[in-house]
Amino acid sequence: MAPKQRVVVQTGPTRKRQQEPSGFLSSAYRSITASENATVVRSVVVFGAAVAFLHSSFSELLIPQ
């Protein structure tokens, strides 16, 4: 018995896909800007800003007089 063949029918206009670069930096940028990772990226940015603030001389504003 011959194997069943699958026929794919396209409807509507065909569009060519844009060729995406496959480098490390471009894939990292795509994963960072993906909407699924927005909360993780936002948390890392806030944590980095807090560490930078506490390491700077502005952190002395938090010390009671």
C-alpha positions in Angstrom: 0.0 0.0 0.0 1.4 3.4 -1.0 1.9 6.0 1.7 -0.6 8.8 1.9 0.6 12.1 0.6 -0.3 15.4 2.1 -1.2 18.3 -0.2 -0.8 21.8 1.0 -3.0 24.4 -0.6 -2.3 28.1 -0.1 -5.1 30.7 -0.3 -4.5 34.4 -0.8 -1.4 36.2 -1.9 1.9 34.6 -1.1 4.4 36.6 0.9 8.1 36.0 1.1 9.5 35.7 4.6 12.2 38.2 5.6 15.4 36.4 6.2 16.4 36.9 9.8 20.1 37.1 10.8 21.1 34.1 12.8 23.9 35.6 14.9 24.1 35.5 18.7 23.5 39.2 19.2 20.4 39.3 17.0 18.9 36.2 18.7 19.6 37.7 22.1 18.0 41.0 21.1 14.9 39.2 19.8 14.6 37.2 23.0 15.0 40.3 25.2 12.5 42.4 23.2 9.9 39.5 23.1 6.7 40.3 24.9 6.8 37.0 26.8 10.0 38.1 28.6 8.9 41.7 29.4 8.4 41.1 33.1 11.8 39.4 33.5 13.6 42.1 31.6 11.8 44.8 33.6 12.8 43.1 36.9 16.4 42.9 35.9 16.5 46.5 34.9 14.9 47.7 38.2 17.4 45.5 40.2 20.3 46.9 38.3 19.1 50.5 38.9 18.7 49.8 42.6 22.2 48.4 42.9 23.6 51.3 40.9 21.7 53.8 43.2 22.9 52.0 46.4 26.5 51.9 45.2 26.5 55.6 44.3 26.9 58.6 46.6 23.2 59.3 46.4 22.6 56.4 48.7 23.7 58.6 51.6 20.4 60.4 51.3 18.8 57.3 52.8 20.8 57.7 56.1 18.8 59.5 58.8 20.2 62.9 60.0 
